[in-house]
Amino acid sequence: MEDKSLIKPQNGSLLISEPFLGDPNFERTVILVCSHDEEEGTFGLVLNRTSNLKLSDVIDVYNEAFDAELGVGGPVQYNTLHYVHRLQNLPQAVKLDDELYWGGDFELLRTMIGAGLVNTDDIRFFLGYSGWTAGQLQEEIDKNVWIVNNDAANKLFNLDSDTLWRSVLREMGGKFKVLSNYPTDPRLN
């Protein structure tokens, strides 16, 4: 059986925070790694933090029926908009997994949304991002801050963001399944 604690991050990896991280920005978060380069650093999006904003609150939406909720991708540059999707024909999108892409031609995306060609079930938008300088993420992994999973990114559209942290750990099995049951504050048990 492969020791999942030794898996290295790559584009499309999920980073699952340890139960008692202590940083409110990342407590019980699941982060999709969109870009990982040992010399350039890492860019990722928190998948299970929601904002109280909709897409129409930050840009003009050409299709009133399409008003996606915005997630909080992380604490860095909260004034930027990012997206992951299953639109394989969107030019300039970065392929992260078999059916998962990051970014792409935003003006074409807006046109596609306006024409009703994009389903809200196929795209998720985020304000801000999470970032690490070169070597920083690996240091945090070595200190057991993050658990790396390279087999679950394609499931992000199928799992509820409210239970994503717990669901991904349960699916990993073994000691990770046990971690998924840790209470948020063990003093309250």
GIRA-V528416 format. One record per helix or strand of 2 or more residues. SS is the DSSP state (helix for helix, strand for strand). FROM is the first residue (numbers start at 1). TO is the last residue. If there is no record, write none. Layout:
BEGIN
ss=SS from=FROM to=TO
ss=SS from=FROM to=TO
END
This chain:
BEGIN
ss=helix from=4 to=6
ss=strand from=14 to=17
ss=strand from=30 to=37
ss=strand from=41 to=46
ss=strand from=50 to=54
ss=helix from=55 to=57
ss=strand from=69 to=72
ss=strand from=76 to=85
ss=strand from=94 to=97
ss=strand from=100 to=102
ss=helix from=106 to=114
ss=helix from=120 to=122
ss=strand from=123 to=132
ss=helix from=136 to=142
ss=strand from=146 to=149
ss=helix from=153 to=155
ss=helix from=161 to=172
ss=helix from=174 to=179
ss=helix from=186 to=188
END
